[in-house]
């Protein structure tokens, strides 16, 4: 045992990059502070679990600056003994065994903390998966969770996940027909013009929505979409809501996209709560 001892801290990051705090009430029906990622800092390195057990010099991991740093204690275990321990548990912490809900970086940090100082990491971090999945709209988050899981299995740092409707519903304005034999040619031309205008409007809304809201998170490759038609229905409703808001001419595209998503998610949240 090292008589001098080594300080052990827990670095805490938010994988959602602030989106969980901003959107969780609308999406889940309850407030979630963050989607936590943690790493153990000791011996001048940070140890964490993503695509296997990884380490990097302290303050130099791809996750940037931690949101929080928690003091866990002081360990007297030599570094070579600790690294031998990591080799022993490494078969349980591989890319293939990674699960964002049940076997993740926080479970790794918790086990390592107990080995080093006999302490656990904060319970609110370990309980986050249950908190999310037990929320009114928790299962709506499964595609996002699966994408984060696939990204972390590859050892990469996820970008901020977003929800984007896959298409904008086409809204065709009714065309008033004028029964006048002398205006048949003019009427036909007017209809064609209006159809072209409607098509252009839809294209414009689609391009605007694509620009304002990044691509939707899709299930990991080879994983069946658990929401199926239900998710498509929600996306279509958001698209229609967005088109309606844009037609009012009172909101910027970014405001319309955010408001459309919130309205539809709140509507589904109320239905879920009522049932």
GIBEL-V776447 format. One line per field, one symbol per residue. ss: DSSP state (h for helix, s for strand, l for the rest). phi: phi as a letter, one per 40 degrees, with the letter a starting at -180 (. if undefined). Layout:
ss = ???
phi = ???
//
This chain:
ss = lllllsssssssssllllhhhhhhhhhhlllllllsssssssllssssslllsssssllllllllllsssssssslllhhhhhhhhhhhhhhllllllslllslhhhhhhhhhhhhhlllllhhhhlhhhhhhllllhhhhhhhhhhhhhhhhlllllllllllllllllllllllllllhhhhhhhhhhhhhhhhhhhhhhhhhhhhhhhhllllllllllllllllhhhhhhhhhhhhhhhhhhhhllllhhhhhhhhhhhhhhhhhhhhhhl
phi = .cccgbcbbbcbbbccfgcdccbccccbgacbcabcbbacbafgbbbabbchcbaaddgbcccgcccabbcbhbbbcccccccccccccdccbbdcccaccbabdcccdcccccccbgbbcdcccccddccccccdbdcccddccccdccccccgbcccdcbbbdcacccbbccbccbcbccbdccccccccccccccccccccccccccccbcdccbdddgbccccfccccccccccccccccccccgbbcdcccccccccccccccccccccc
//
